[in-house]
């Protein structure tokens, strides 16, 4: 599910398991927009999909004075900017997966990473050298910490989890940035485990092995 701000070009991606999650995610984004921008959402455009035409959503829009505009059936050009952005995100994600030589099972992380990068691109149409995120929130961001998706990442093992002569780091695969805290998302091959960690050294010059893996997204603790 893609949210696209028509002024700043800021993007927000939400990965849904079921379509019936769309309503709650839309309401959540509208509240998120208020906090981030200091402005109320007054206009929302979408196609005529059923998840946007629910009576409960109509009541929500009316309660919050939000005008909901629907595009006509089979006319994606009426929402051209959003359609273009969706294609751009998918093309970037495809390229990221191919370049990193990872399996397609990592597609969701590639999509999130593509969106993360796009929000840090300059918008000359608004003001020279201003990025999407800054135009949306008013806050400046540094990009010096950006790393190559899929590169080798060495996570420093905490002292209380290693022996005196044991390894001091775990060799992992870098999959992006945590949305909950200042940390990197890492994948550890031996245990097929995902976790979020901050103390990481990157090796952007090496390739990761294209190994068949099963992602266990239920765990976020440091691998044992």
SULTATA-V758999 format. One record per residue. N is the residue number from 0. RES is the residue in one small letter. OMEGA is omega in whole degrees, -180 to 180 (999 if undefined). Layout:
n:N res:RES omega:OMEGA
n:N res:RES omega:OMEGA
This chain:
n:0 res:x omega:-175
n:1 res:x omega:172
n:2 res:x omega:-173
n:3 res:x omega:179
n:4 res:x omega:-172
n:5 res:x omega:179
n:6 res:x omega:-173
n:7 res:x omega:-175
n:8 res:x omega:179
n:9 res:x omega:-177
n:10 res:x omega:173
n:11 res:x omega:-180
n:12 res:x omega:174
n:13 res:x omega:179
n:14 res:x omega:-176
n:15 res:x omega:172
n:16 res:x omega:-179
n:17 res:x omega:-179
n:18 res:x omega:-178
n:19 res:x omega:175
n:20 res:x omega:-172
n:21 res:x omega:-177
n:22 res:x omega:-178
n:23 res:x omega:180
n:24 res:x omega:177
n:25 res:x omega:178
n:26 res:x omega:179
n:27 res:x omega:180
n:28 res:x omega:179
n:29 res:x omega:176
n:30 res:x omega:178
n:31 res:x omega:-179
n:32 res:x omega:179
n:33 res:x omega:-178
n:34 res:x omega:-175
n:35 res:x omega:-173
n:36 res:x omega:-176
n:37 res:x omega:-179
n:38 res:x omega:177
n:39 res:x omega:173
n:40 res:x omega:-179
n:41 res:x omega:-176
n:42 res:x omega:179
n:43 res:x omega:180
n:44 res:x omega:178
n:45 res:x omega:172
n:46 res:x omega:-175
n:47 res:x omega:-179
n:48 res:x omega:-176
n:49 res:x omega:-178
n:50 res:x omega:178
n:51 res:x omega:-175
n:52 res:x omega:-179
n:53 res:x omega:179
n:54 res:x omega:180
n:55 res:x omega:177
n:56 res:x omega:178
n:57 res:x omega:178
n:58 res:x omega:180
n:59 res:x omega:179
n:60 res:x omega:-180
n:61 res:x omega:-180
n:62 res:x omega:-177
n:63 res:x omega:177
n:64 res:x omega:179
n:65 res:x omega:178
n:66 res:x omega:-179
n:67 res:x omega:179
n:68 res:x omega:179
n:69 res:x omega:175
n:70 res:x omega:179
n:71 res:x omega:179
n:72 res:x omega:175
n:73 res:x omega:177
n:74 res:x omega:-179
n:75 res:x omega:180
n:76 res:x omega:178
n:77 res:x omega:177
n:78 res:x omega:-171
n:79 res:x omega:-178
n:80 res:x omega:-180
n:81 res:x omega:179
n:82 res:x omega:179
n:83 res:x omega:180
n:84 res:x omega:179
n:85 res:x omega:179
n:86 res:x omega:180
n:87 res:x omega:-180
n:88 res:x omega:-179
n:89 res:x omega:178
n:90 res:x omega:178
n:91 res:x omega:-180
n:92 res:x omega:178
n:93 res:x omega:-180
n:94 res:x omega:180
n:95 res:x omega:179
n:96 res:x omega:-179
n:97 res:x omega:-179
n:98 res:x omega:-179
n:99 res:x omega:-179
n:100 res:x omega:174
n:101 res:x omega:180
n:102 res:x omega:-179
n:103 res:x omega:179
n:104 res:x omega:178
n:105 res:x omega:-173
n:106 res:x omega:-176
n:107 res:x omega:178
n:108 res:x omega:177
n:109 res:x omega:178
n:110 res:x omega:178
n:111 res:x omega:-179
n:112 res:x omega:178
n:113 res:x omega:178
n:114 res:x omega:179
n:115 res:x omega:180
n:116 res:x omega:-178
n:117 res:x omega:180
n:118 res:x omega:-180
n:119 res:x omega:177
n:120 res:x omega:-179
n:121 res:x omega:177
n:122 res:x omega:-179
n:123 res:x omega:-179
n:124 res:x omega:-180
n:125 res:x omega:-179
n:126 res:x omega:-176
n:127 res:x omega:175
n:128 res:x omega:174
n:129 res:x omega:-177
n:130 res:x omega:-177
n:131 res:x omega:-177
n:132 res:x omega:-180
n:133 res:x omega:179
n:134 res:x omega:-178
n:135 res:x omega:-173
n:136 res:x omega:-175
n:137 res:x omega:-178
n:138 res:x omega:178
n:139 res:x omega:179
n:140 res:x omega:174
n:141 res:x omega:177
n:142 res:x omega:-177
n:143 res:x omega:-177
n:144 res:x omega:-178
n:145 res:x omega:180
n:146 res:x omega:180
n:147 res:x omega:179
n:148 res:x omega:177
n:149 res:x omega:-180
n:150 res:x omega:178
n:151 res:x omega:180
n:152 res:x omega:179
n:153 res:x omega:-179
n:154 res:x omega:-180
n:155 res:x omega:-180
n:156 res:x omega:179
n:157 res:x omega:-176
n:158 res:x omega:-178
n:159 res:x omega:179
n:160 res:x omega:178
n:161 res:x omega:178
n:162 res:x omega:-176
n:163 res:x omega:-177
n:164 res:x omega:179
n:165 res:x omega:179
n:166 res:x omega:-179
n:167 res:x omega:-180
n:168 res:x omega:175
n:169 res:x omega:177
n:170 res:x omega:-175
n:171 res:x omega:174
n:172 res:x omega:-178
n:173 res:x omega:-176
n:174 res:x omega:178
n:175 res:x omega:-173
n:176 res:x omega:178
n:177 res:x omega:176
n:178 res:x omega:-175
n:179 res:x omega:-177
n:180 res:x omega:178
n:181 res:x omega:-177
n:182 res:x omega:178
n:183 res:x omega:174
n:184 res:x omega:-177
n:185 res:x omega:177
n:186 res:x omega:-179
n:187 res:x omega:-175
n:188 res:x omega:-172
n:189 res:x omega:-179
n:190 res:x omega:-178
n:191 res:x omega:-173
n:192 res:x omega:173
n:193 res:x omega:174
n:194 res:x omega:-180
n:195 res:x omega:-174
n:196 res:x omega:-176
n:197 res:x omega:-176
n:198 res:x omega:-173
n:199 res:x omega:171
n:200 res:x omega:-175
n:201 res:x omega:173
n:202 res:x omega:-174
n:203 res:x omega:-177
n:204 res:x omega:-177
n:205 res:x omega:180
n:206 res:x omega:178
n:207 res:x omega:-178
n:208 res:x omega:-180
n:209 res:x omega:-175
n:210 res:x omega:178
n:211 res:x omega:-176
n:212 res:x omega:174
n:213 res:x omega:-176
n:214 res:x omega:176
n:215 res:x omega:-175
n:216 res:x omega:-177
n:217 res:x omega:-175
n:218 res:x omega:178
n:219 res:x omega:179
n:220 res:x omega:177
n:221 res:x omega:-177
n:222 res:x omega:179
n:223 res:x omega:999
